[in-house]
């Protein structure tokens, strides 16, 4: 199995800000593009399907 390393900016979970996320992707040979699989993003810190955001752009929700 080949391990791919993507050089990108730091990302985190958009819900909890955790960095323990898993992004599911596969390479679509016919279109020559990376595609998101299901679930596309899973957070192991809050244990749910979510999405990601750049770490610098993360803003926690304020609790009332």
C-alpha positions in Angstrom: 0.0 0.0 0.0 1.3 3.5 -0.9 1.1 6.2 1.7 0.4 9.7 0.3 1.6 12.8 2.1 -0.2 16.0 1.3 1.6 19.2 2.2 -1.0 21.7 3.3 -1.8 24.1 6.0 -2.8 22.9 9.4 -6.5 21.9 9.6 -8.9 21.0 12.4 -12.4 19.9 13.1 -14.9 22.8 12.5 -17.0 21.7 15.5 -14.5 21.1 18.4 -11.2 22.4 17.0 -9.5 19.0 17.4 -6.7 18.0 15.1 -7.5 14.2 15.3 -9.5 14.1 12.0 -9.6 11.6 9.3 -10.3 12.7 5.7 -11.5 9.9 3.3 -10.5 10.4 -0.3 -9.9 8.3 -3.4 -8.3 9.0 -6.7 -10.8 8.9 -9.6 -8.7 7.6 -12.5 -11.1 8.5 -15.3 -11.4 12.2 -14.3 -7.9 12.5 -12.9 -9.1 14.1 -9.6 -9.2 13.3 -5.9 -12.8 12.8 -4.7 -14.3 12.8 -1.2 -15.6 9.5 0.1 -18.3 8.8 2.6 -18.0 10.1 5.3 -15.6 12.7 3.9 -14.4 13.9 7.3 -14.6 12.1 10.6 -13.4 13.6 13.9 -12.0 11.2 16.4 -12.1 13.8 19.2 -15.9 14.5 19.0 -16.7 11.1 17.4 -18.9 12.3 14.5 -19.0 13.2 10.9 -18.0 16.8 10.4 -16.0 19.1 8.1 -12.6 20.7 8.4 -11.4 24.3 8.6 -8.0 25.9 8.5 -6.6 26.1 12.1 -6.0 29.8 11.8 -9.7 30.3 10.8 -11.2 28.2 13.6 -13.5 30.1 16.0 -15.1 28.1 18.9 -18.8 28.7 19.4 -19.6 30.6 22.5 -21.9 28.9 25.0 -24.6 30.9 26.5 
